[in-house]
Amino acid sequence: MKHIIIICLLINCLSLTAQNIDDLSFGTESTLDIVTWNIEYFPKNGQATVNYVIDIIEALDVDVLAIQEVENINDFEQMMDGLSAYNSYLESVWFAGLAYIFKPDVIQINSIYEIYTTSEYWSYFPRSPMVMDLNFMDQRYIIINNHFKCCGNGILNINNTNDEETRRYFASNLLKEYVDTHFSDENVIVLGDLNDNLADIPQNNVFQMILDDSENYLFADYEIAAGNSSEWSFPTWPSHLDHILITNELFDKMEDIQTIKVDEYLTGGWMEYDGNISDHRPVALKLAVDDNLNVAKVDKPKKYFSNYPNPFNSETVFSFSRRTSSNKIEVYNMNSQKIASLNIPKGQSSISLNAEGFSNGIYIAKLLSGTNVIATRKLIIMK
């Protein structure tokens, strides 16, 4: 009898804590919410996949999804018929499975087109990058959807043009060149299944040129890639292959970045997800659309308070005007806990912060005069 009671209690406990797709959430009305998702030869399991994906997209309630690996256009269009709040785009000169799904009520499309489509770029881009030029809440954004060449041995052999890592290396640098040339002062988001690891050592890192330009570019998901494998987007390997890169215009607007572990909301877990939906998890980015980070009330950087480099590894230097009566800088984590305090000597216009003991992530620096906060600065630490 005692055993029966224990079993019943366990069943009741499980029923109280069980999650389903309806419990998924990410998007909000006050943020721009973007997802990249390799949907693996859609539909992987026919009508069952169509039904699952409709439920997932409706639950996430995001503004834009950049999709890779659409295999069947008719099934994709059938799925869109079930998503009344969304429109889609998947036209292509040489269709390679890239698509966008977006909310037309809030997303105004200026244009959608492909780049690097000619034969000289086919080795680097077996699927031509798809650019979406849009407006959201009266602000312009450029999103570039990609699916890089897969596979390789993890070694970048720059002298072998057929080497998979080399092909991804040149694809990354061509995208950077395109953004630098055409969108140097725009809100740009480059995303997709980029099929390589952000945290590789520099000599084998296909993204190293972008990582080195930390003043202008940030992989929003770098902390995920360098962190625990439980958060990675491709558990089968396991590895983290699906990335979101942003330009410096968006550094201070990043509110959240996460791998959406849909499998944890299914009764059958990863086996159910992998068998019916995809072998990749979606990765989602949340961007503030006002001047402040809602979670920390962070002002846009003032000309009299800045730091360089940012993002940084272990040390950054704050600069500020001597005309301000500032006498202290305090650094807080995203839980509003003060973790450092720097006293500024009288007449000094710069001071360094040693962050050797800090973990990867986002921090807030406050410039104070007495107890008054003069300005705030968002810090991004990437190790």
Buried (B, 14 or more C-beta within 10 A) or exposed (E): EEEEEEEEEEEEEEEEEEEEBEEBEBBBEEBBBBBBBBBBBBBBEEEEBBBBBBBBBBBBBBBBBBBBBBBBBEBBEBBBEBBEEBBBBBEBEEEBBBBBBBBEEBBBBEEBEBBBBEEEBEBBBBBBBBBBBBEBEEBBBBBBBBBBBEEBEEEBBEEEEEBBBBBBBBBBBBBBEBBBEEBEEBBBBBBBBBBBBBBBEEEBBBBBBBBEEBEBBBBBBBBBBBBEEEBBBBBEEEBBBBBBBBBBBBBBBBBBBBBBBBBEBBEEEBEBBBBBBBBBBBBBBBBBBEEBBBBBEBBBBBEBBBBEEBBBEEEBBBEBEEEBEBBBBBBBBEEEEEEBEBEBEEEEBEBEBEBEEBEBBBBBBBBBEEEEBBBBBBBBBBB
